[in-house]
């Protein structure tokens, strides 16, 4: 049977434009390293690590989510680790096994070895390394952010589960059907214990379908609680929006930078929300929802930035609020109250920046038409 699986997997990869890299380190997690480098790869490019879900291959996930199409458009590199049936019968990343989700061990260490290999081979900008994944790949995404926050600038999890929520397969199944309630501090401590002595944590984008019966939406709430606690932010969102017909909640830090966002996709089951107009292809766990999670995540990571910021915008984004400068060493409750007080001011700043960007894009389009 193993020979048959090997032949089938080789045949699948032959139909894909993903390229396998065989020699990338000790590979303690026994994963396969697949990459995609567009012809227009940018100088000092960004890198996106994409982790597929259960019962999927890297190529299937790429084809449905459209990541290589976006890589062609914006010139970033893709790394798509692939799980094998020998490690997990469902081809799931083992997000619930401690020896696969700790720094320096198992699958997590294999993925970081892959990152190091592609960084050296293609002069990747280490400040722009990101990770995203679906379901088991989403839970593994959080494991990578928790154990290697010095490697990843941001992550995005789709239909995933909080880091450290399960320690074996039985607990994993229970969590999928009902996230066990824990306090924000308990959840945050699981992340802090994975990488002690860290003060700066990656940004996070969370996506979940409201009708998901495979990984219950309560898990999205637990993920948000976990990472809000890590970032020292309040549970109440600072902005509520409707984007392409779906709810988006936003939290930003003291400097006015969005650090956590959460999308709830109405009436969507378990899978990746996509739209054909943005290069998505519907299929198993790939769901036409009128919104492209891949395009929105790429924007959240800054992979789609094509217009340079004006000096005024740069100043506004980098200027620190005096109020928060005085409170950085204050208690957590004081910081939360300060964040709430600053909410309206930060919203005004962001609205002004977005208006200028929109006006700039309109001007660019009008020049092109002429």
N, C-alpha and C positions, 0 to 999 in steps of 0.2 A: 504493500500500500504506500509506503514512503517513497518508493521509486515512481509510482504513478503520480503522487502529489508533486514530486520534484519536476516531472515532465510537464504536468499541467501548469504549474507556476511559471516554468520557463517559457511555455507557449504564451501565457498571458502577458508576460513581460515583453515578449517579442512583438506584441501588438501595441505596446505603449511606447511613448517617447521618453520615458524615464530610463535613466542609465544606472546600472548597479556599480557600486564601488566596493570591491571585495576586501581590500586591506586598509582598515582604518583604526586598528588598535586591538586590544585583547578581547573586546566584545563579550563581556561577562554575561550579558543578557541574551546572547545568541540571536540577535536581530539582523535583518538585512538592511543595507544602506542603499537607498535609491535617490537620485538627484535629477533635477531639471534645471538647465542653464540656458536661458533664452539667447538668441543670436545677438540681441541688443543689450546684453548684460551691462549695467552701468559700471563706471569706474568706482571702486570701493563700494560694491553693491550691498544692499540690505539682504538678510537671509530670513526666510520663513520656514520653520519646521512644522510639518503637517502630519498629524497622527490620526490614522483611519479608525473607524469603529469596528465593532464585532462583526464577524461574517463578511468582512470587506478586505480588499487588497488596496495597496497604495494607489494603483492605477485606477481602480474603480472609483475610489474617493476623489481622485484628481479629476477624472472625467465628469463626475456629477457636480462637484463643487466649482469647477472651472478655475482652479488655482493656476494652472499653467497658462491659461488664456490671460489672466491678470498679470502673470510674470512677463509674458510677451509684451503686454501693453506698457508696463511700468519699469521693466528692466531689473527686477530683483531675482535672487536665486531661491530655489526650492530644495529642501531636504525632506524626503518622505520615508521615514523608517517603516519597515514592514515586519509585522509579527508572523510567526509560523505556527502551523497546527501542532508542531512538536512541543512548543512552549505552552500553548493554550488551544484546546480543541475548537473553541469558537473564534480563534485568531484574535482574541482580545488582548490588549496590553494588560499586564498583571498589576493594575493600579491598586489592588487590595493586598498585595504581598509586600511585607516590610522589606524583604531582601531585594525587591525590585524597585523600591520607591524611596530609598535613602541615598544620600550623597555618597558617591564612590562605590555604589553597589548595583549589581544586576542590570535591568533594562534601562534604568535612569542613567547609569554610567555609560552604557553603550551609546545612548542617544547623544550624550555630551561628547563622547569620543568622535562620533560622526560630525558633530558641530565643529570640533577642533580640526578635523581633517579638511572639511570644506573651507573653513576660514583660512587655513594655510595655503590650500591649493588655489583659491580664487580671490585672495586679498579682500575678504569680507570685512565690512565695517563692524567692529565688535560692539559699537554703541547701538547698532540697529539689527539685533537678533531677536526674533519673535517666535512664538509657538502657539498653535491652535489644534483643536481636535474635537471629534464627535464621540459622545457616549463614553466607552472605555478609553478612547483616545482623548476625550475631554477631561476625564478624571486623571489620566496620565499627564495631561497638560498642566493641571494644578500641581501634580507631584514635581514636575520640572521647575515650575515657578517657585515652589516652596523650598526645594533642595538646592537649586542653582539660581537664586535671585541675582547673583553677580554676573550670570551669563545672559539672561533674558531681560529685555527692556519692557516687554509686555506680553500678555497672552490673551487668548479668547477660547472659551469653553462652550460647547454646544451640547445640550442635554447631558451634562456631566454630573459629578458628585463631588462633595467637598473633600479636601485633602485630609487623610487620616481617619476618615469615617468608618473604615472597615479594615480588619486585620486578617481576614480569611474569606473563602468563597461564600460560606454561609452568611456571614455578616454583610457581604457585598450584596447578596440577593435581598436581604431584609432592607438594606438602605435604598435599593432601587425602588422598592414598592412603598416605602415610607421612611423618609429621612428621620432618624432619631433626633428628637429635640435636644439641643445643647445651647448653652448660653454663648453669646458672642465671644466672651473672654475664653471659654473652653475651646471653641473652634479656632480662635486666633492663636492660642497657645500651641496648638498642634503645628501650625506653620512656623511660629517663632522657634519652637524646639528643633525643627528640621534644619534651620540655619541660624544658630544663635549669633548674637552680636551684629545683626544687620539692622541698619537704620533706614535704608532706602529699599523699597519693595517695588516689584513690577506693577504696571497698570493692568487692568483686567476688563474684558468685555464678556458678558454672560448672556447666553441665548437659550431659550427653552420654549417648547410648545405647550400651550395651556391644556391640550388634550392628550399629552404624552402619558401612555399607560405602561410604558416599559421602564422609564426612569421618571418617577413622579415629579411634577413641577415643584413640590416642596423642597427638593434638593437645590433648585436654583436659589431659593430663599436662604438656605443654609450656606451656600457658597458666598452669597452677597454678605451675609452676617460675618462670615469668617474673614473676608478680605477688607470689609469696612473696619473691623476691629484692628487688623494688622496695620491699616493706614491711619488709624485713630480718627475715623470719621463717624458721624451720627447715622443712625438707621434711616432717618427721614430723608428721602431724596431731595436734592437741591433744585431739580428741574424735572418736570413731567411733560412728555411730548408724545405726539402721535406721528409716527414715521411710516409712510406707505401703508397706513391703516393699522399699524401695530404699536403697542405701548413701549416707550423708551424712557427709562429713568436714569438720571445722571447725578454723579457726585464729583465734586472737584476739591482740590487741596487748597492750602492757604495762599498759594501763588496763582490761583485761578485756573490751574491745569486740570482737565478732566482725567481722573485716575480710575474711576469705575463707572461702567455703564451696564444697563440690564435691559434686554429686549424680551418681551413676552409676546409670542406669536399666537394670535387668537385661533383657536380650533385646530391647531396643528398637532399631529401625532409625533412619534419619535423619529427624528431625522434632522437633516440640514435644510433650513429654509432657503429657497433659491428662486430665481426667475430666469426664464429662457432668454430674456432680453439682455441679461448681463453674462451670458455664456454658460448658465447652469443647464444640466441635463437631468430631467426627472428619472427616478428609478428607485430601487429599494433603499429606503432611508434617505432618499433625496427627494424633497417635496416642494412642488411649485406652490409658493406662498405669496407671490407678488412683491417679495423683497429679497434681495441678494445678501445673505449673511457674509459671503466672501467679500463682496465689494465694500460693504459697510465695515467689516473687520479690517480690510486693507486700508481704508480711510482712517480708522481709529489708530492703526499702527503708524500712520504717516507715510505709507508706501505709495500713496497716490498723489502726494504733494508735487505739483508741477509749477505752481506760481510762487515766486519768492515773496517772503513777507516784506512789507515796507518797514523802514526804521521805526515808525510810530507803532506798528503792530508788535514788533520785536520788543520795544520798550515796555509796552503795556503787558505783554505776556511774562516778561522777566522781572518786572518791578515787584518787590515784595511789600505786602501791606504792613505798615508799622505796627498795627494791632497784633498781628501774628508773630512778628519779630519779638515782641515782648512776651508772648505766651508760649514760645517753643519749649521752654522748660517748665511750664506750668502743669498742673494736674490734668488728667484726661478729661474730667468733667468740665473744667474751665475751657479746654481747647474745643470741646464739642459745642459749648455755648457760643464761643467766639466764631466758630464755623457757621453756626446758624445765623448769627448777627451779620456776618459778612456775605451771606448768600445773595441778597439783593444787589449789593455792589458788584460782586463778581459776575452776576447775570448781566448787568448793564454793560460791563466790559466786553463780555463774550458776544453780546448782541451787536455791539458796535463793530467788533472785528468781523463778524460774519457778514454784516451789511457791506463793509468795505470789500470783502472778498467777493461777494455776489456782484457788486458793482464792477469790480475789476474783470470778472469773468464775462459779464455782459459787454464791457468795452472791448475785450479781446475778440469775442465773437463778431462784433460789429466791424472791427478792423479787418478780420479775415474775410467777411462777406464782401467788403469793398474791393 
